[in-house]
């Protein structure tokens, strides 16, 4: 049997990615397996907002993802979209802690045009109902905020989602709403994070809010999560769109708690021969601690590793005071800054070539070659200087006989000073001064 995509561009079906909304997504990774839909008669159906339910397909209706169905409700029926079928539905029910099969309702049929007309008519009244319900709650002096209204598919029932910090007695509100809208009223309390997930938005990280994309369960966030990560307790930066602490504070707190076990306590003081050092700050993930000589202000800051801090604490317990906080390796080899652009430099291979030409430590004449190249550079610079500049007086007195000997040689020396070492020099009978030493590459004059 050959399975093809709905758009006819491949050999596998695309039922895994159906039309789903935001954080209610469930990827059906078993959709390509033949006979998957017949494995279970349970179907997952999604409604407006973050509401979805599980229903039994007792009539064996052939259903696929994206089909609009009419399901059983109390009272009447509701309209929803099929989002998951097959053997993954029982696993999702177990995840949602749905154990009693008596609470599972059944699917009536696929939605007809008459059902869709009633559904669209009921949805059109939701916004006006929400505005009027807010005014009624304000007239009754109830400390609550009605965030959204959801009508059932047949229009016989309305669910009012509200937010309240305290417990609210809305018995009188239900009576007024039932008389005003002539429907069955159901009040459902939601949290500030759930409201932010329904509305959606962009977070300070530049991405869509987590509560609006993938989060389904909200765990309480406390300020201790910010303390463990050494984040400043600034309410303007720690609060999210819902005016509560950001959910992302809980993402990395376990990693920070584990890393803090490799650091000493902040209350411990380190004693050295230079003085007493107090805790100033810590880089938890890099296992680095900065100490100061003053308790209140940063003074003479020294950064050491957590291992070195434990060593000093152990020495202080034995009554030993080290000379300094830093280790010997740190004092002799300062840390070099890492240049990320250096690896993209065009001359990064020239350095290795120069070191090879200069000689390695294994060759015996490496130092001689290096000294020879230095002398060539010195003589090249000396040839470009004007005569008599930068030379000692005793050497200037010895040079005139050689300069007067051959004028052509003088011109050649100016143009090609690097060949001075290979030319023969006239014999000079004058004794050399003890202060002047011949260069290593200068050959002795032939007698």
ABEGO torsion letter per residue (X at the ends): XBBBBAAGABABBAAABBBBBEAABBBBAAAABBGAAAABABBBBBBBEABBBBBBBAAGBBBBBGBBBBBBBOBEBBBBBBABBEAAAAAAAAAAGBABAAABBBBABBBBAAAAAAAAAAAAAAAAAAAAAAAAAAAAGBBBBBABBBBBAAGABBBBBBBBABBBBAAAAAAAAAAAAGBBBBBBBBBAAAAAAAAEEBBAAGBBBAAAAABABBBBBBAAAAAAAGBBBBAAAABBAAGBBBAAAAAAAAAAAAAAAABBBAABBBBBAAEBBBBABBBAAAGBBBBBABAABBBGBBBBBAAAAAAAAAAAAAGBBBABABBAAAAABBBBBBBAAAAABAAAAAAAAAAAAAEBAABAAAAAAAAAAAAAAAAAAAAABBBGBGBBAAAAAAAAAAAAABAAAAAAAAABAAAAAABBBBBBABBBBAABBBBAABBBBBX
